[in-house]
């Protein structure tokens, strides 16, 4: 979903049935409830208003925990000017307390996340060594270069030229324009959840828009063989006849702006016995090391790898000892991965925005905990298959 880098977090995006996909979430999302931290003063105030004596209470607990001493009250107390001022002041203090609580919790969560990121990174650099390169195959899917086999064996594979440079340019311009149009309101439902939100976000795309539709069709057609063999049949050897049973789960852009922080290593989907989603990240521009490429840890989409990761508090152990690879993609190239695979988006220390077009498919009958909240606009959820998008 996600995303995380997405989350089934997208992503992501860990993406805990979380997001984070470097996005987010197909990903299982790590959304921390912020309600409990600020609700008590407000609820006490509401209680005093609704369930106390008819006259307004003499003592009011403010958002700061202090007791406000009011004067004597009368049955008409709430209507009096003095009590109205008390109510107004209390509301202002309660609102201030809510905002402060939001900010404090966000800072605490961000600090805890960065501490985990730093410990993971230090451990991996010390014991796993330098990152390798993602294995790339041709989108033609020749028998000697079968992306589905590499995906099944490693949990991830790179695919060349999934989109043409022309389509990438058109889609990149559309994404940037759409984000700019909606950027003033991050509560807009077009923005999805993503793991590690500092300068990083998902933007859900409109499949009915001609540019998006063109890109989705082109990418899905070029990935058709890989998807049919992995999502269309639990065993190798699926065929195009399975395409109406391969569901479109996510359709979005994953954006990592300059100074975006590194994500914690995470799976987009906590371990399930069978594959439930395959996510594709397509580079809409050349991705350099400085722009924060996605890091994958091959062969960690297994029960053993997930158990080890959790038993070591996601900070070390055999799973993080495996050599990792980075997706240093050229324009139009893609990284394709099993949503159970451990991965993360790395920090963008460049001065350039990194934009990935991502699209996720999965078997309709799979056990997928993220199906209901993966990163896709609600009007498209559960309505399209690989066959629909390719035609």
N, C-alpha and C positions, 0 to 999 in steps of 0.2 A: 500499500500500500501505500500505511507506509508510516509510506514511504516510510525510507525511513528511505543505505541510500534507498530505499523504500522498503518502508515499510510493509509483505502480507503477514511497513513497519510495520513499499514504502512503507515508497515507499515504504526499509530500515529496516522500520529503523529503526533489549536490548530489548531494533526495531523490533519470560514475560510475554506472551503473545503481543509483541510490540511492533515503533516506528521507529523505525527507522531507517527503513531505507535511507542511505544518504538521503533519502527522502523521508520517513517517513512512513509511510506506511504504506508494498501492499500492506504493509507491515503491521505487526501488532503494535498498538500505540501505547506509549508510556505517558499517559495523561495523568498528572497528579491532581487530585481534587483540592481546590482552593477554598471550598465552602466552609469547612470546619474551622479554619483559622480565623475567620472574621464574623461568623454568624452569631456567636453567643451574645455579645453586647446588643446587637440589633434585635435578637429574639427576646432578650430581657426587656428591651424598650417596648416592643410590640406587646409582650405579655402585660406590662404595666399599663399600657393603653387600653387593652381589650378585656383584661380579666380582673383588674383591680376594682376598688370601690368606684362609684360613679364620679366622685371627685377625683381630680388628677393626683397622682401619688406625690407625697411630700419629698421622697428621696428618689433620685433618678440615677441609675448607674450609667456613666458615660462610657464612650468607646475607649477611654484611657484607663478605665477601672476605678475612677474616682466617683464619689457619691456627691451629687449635687443636692444641696439642701434648699428646698423650696419653702415658701411661706405657707401660712395656714390656707386651707382650701375650703371651698364651698361647693354645694351641689352644682353650681354653675361654673365650677372651676375651669373647665376646658375652654369655656367661652371667654374667659377673662383675658385681657391683654397681656398680663404678666405671665400667665401659664402658656399662652401662645408663644411668647418669646422663649420660654423654657423648652417647649417642644421643638422650636426651630433650631435653637442652639444644640439640642441633643441630636437632632437629625444631622446637622453639619458635622458634629464630632463623630457620630457613628459612620458617616460617609468617609471622613478622613481616616478613621481607623481601618475601614475596609481597604482603601487604596494603599495605605501603608502596609497592611498585612499582605496584600497581593505582591507589592514590591519586595518585601522582605523574604517571602517564600520563594519568589522567582530567583532572587539572588542566592538563597541557600541551595536551591535545586541546581542552579548553574554551577555553583562552586563544587558541589558534590559530584556532578557529572564530569567536570574538568579534572577533578582529582582522580577519578576512575580512568579517564582517558590518559592522563599522564602516567599512571602506574602501568596500564596496558602497554603503552608505547615504549616505556623504558624496558619492560620485560621482553617485548618482542624484538627490540633493537639489540638487546644484550644476548638473547638466546636463540632467536630464530634467524638472525642475520639480515642481510640486505634483501629487499623485495626483488622478486623476479618479474618477468613480463607475462601478461596473460597470453595463453595459447590462442593464436588466431587461425581461423579456417575460412575457406571461401564460402560465399553465400550460395554457390551453385550446388553445394552438398555432394561432392563426388564421393565415391565409395572409399577412396583412400584418405579423404579429408572429411569424414562424417562428423559434423558438429554434434549430433545427437549422442554419439558414442562417447565423445569427450565430455559432454554435459553430464551424462549418466555416471561416468567414471570419476570426474573431478568435481562436479557440482557447478562448474562455470566454464565458459568458453567465449572467445572473441570471434565475431563474425564480420568479415570485411564487406564494405559497400552495401549495407542494408538500405541506405537512402542515398540518392544522388546528391551531389553538391548543390544543384539547383533547388531541389526540394528542401534541403537543409537550410539554405539561405532564406527561402520563402517562409518556412516554419519559424525560424529564429526571429525574423522581423515581426511575424504575427504574435509570437509569444511575448516579446518585449513590449509591443504596443498594447496587448491585452493586459499585461501586468501593470503598465503605466496607467492605464485607464481605471484599474481597480485598486491601485496601490494606496489610496487614501483611506481605504476601509478594509483592514485585515480581518474584520469579522465577516467579510464577504464569504459566502459558502464556496466560492471558487478556489479559495486557498485551503489547502489540506494540511493535515498534521505531519510533522517531520521531526525526527530525533535531532537534538542539538540545533536550536532555532536561531542562534546568532548568525545573522546574514545568510540564512539558509531557509528555503521554503519550497513547498509544492504548489503548483498552479494547475487546477483541473481544466482540461481542454474540452472544447465543444466539438463533438464528432460530426455535427451537422455543418460546421464551417468548412467551406471548400478546401482551404489549405490544410486543415487538420485531417479531413477525410482523405485527401490525396496522400498525405504522409502515412497515415495509418494503413491504408490499402497497400502502398508500396512496401512498407516495412513488413507487414504481415505476410505478403506474398513471398518476399525473399526469405522469410523464416519458416515458411510453410512446412518444409520437410522436417526440420528440427522439431517444430511444435507438434506435428502429426505423430511423430515417433515417440515423443515424451509425454505429451498431454493427452493425445488421442488414444493411447493404449498404455496401460501400466507396464507392460513388457515391451521390449524392442519390437519393431516391425509394424507399428500402427500405419494406417493408410488414410488417404484423403476422405474415405467414407466416414471417418470419425470426426470430421471437422465441425459438424453441427452439434457435437457433444463437447467441443472445446470452447469454454466461456470467456468472453472478454471481461476481465476483472478490474483493470486499471487503465487509465488514459490520462496522462498528465505531463507536465514539464517539471523537472527538478532543477532548482536554481541555487547556485552557490556563489554568492557575491564575494568580492574581495574582503579579506579578514574574517571569513566564516571559519568557525572552529572545527576541529576534528571531531568526528562522532566516536562514541564508544563502539567497540566491536560488538556486533549483535546479529541475530538472525531476524528476518522479517516474519517468519513463522516458527513458533516453538515446535520441537520435533513431533512429527507424525510418521507413522510407518510408511505411508505412501506419499509420493509427490502430490502436492495440491496446487502449486502455482509456479510458473516460470516467468521471470521478469526480464525485460530487455531494456537496457539503457543505451540510447543512441546519441552519439556526440553530434551536436549541431555546429561545432567548431573544433579545430584541433585542440586536444587537451594535453597540456604540458604538466610536468611534475609540480610546478609552482601553483597550478590552478586547482590542485586538490583532487587527483583522480581517485576513483573508487578502489579500495583495497579489498581483495578477496583472499580467504584462506581455503584453498582446495581441500576436498575430502572431509569437510566438517559438517556435511549435511546428514550425519549419521547419529544414531542414538548414543554411541560411545562418546562422540565428540561433544554432544550437547551435555551429557552427564558430567564429563570432565570439566567443561566450561563452568557449569553451575557449581560443582563441588569445590572448585577453586575460586569461587566468588567472582567469576568473570575477570579475574586479574592475572591469571597465570595457568600453568598446567600444560598437558600434552597438546591441547587444541591450539593454544597460542604459540607452541613451539614449532608447529609446522611452517614451512616456508610459505610466505604470502606472496601474492602477485598484484601488480597494479595495472589498471586499465588505461594505459596511455594511448588513447584512441585518436585516429585521424577523422576528419569530417566525414560523417556518414557511416563510420564503423560502429559496432555495437558490442556490448558485453551482455551475455545471456547467462542467467544463473537460477538455480533452484532456490526458492524462497527460504528454505531451511538452512542455507549456507551461511556461515559466519562471514561478515563483511563490515565495512564502514566507509564513509566518505572522509577523506583526509582534508587538512586545512588548506584553504585557498590563500596563499601568501602573495599572489600576483596582483596586478591592477586590473584584471579582466574578469568579467562575469562568466561563469561556466554554466551552460544550459544543456541538460540532457532531456531528450524526448523519451518518455518511458511508457511502455505498454506491457501489460501482464495478462497472461492467459492461464487457465487451469481446467482440469477435467470437471465437468458439471457435477459428477457424482462423488467428487473427492470430499474428504473431511477437511473443510477449510474454515478455521475460526474467524477469518478476516473478511469473509464474503460480504457481510452486511455493512462493513464500514471501510472498505478499501477505497483507494483514492480515485474516484470516478464521479462524475456528476450524477445526481440521483436519477435523472430522466433516462440515463443509459444503463443503470445498474441492472444486471440480469436479463438484458434485452438483446444482446448481440453475441454472436459466435464467430469463430475464426472464418467460417464459411461466409457469414454475412459481410464481414469486413473486407474480405478478399474479393468479393463480387460487386 
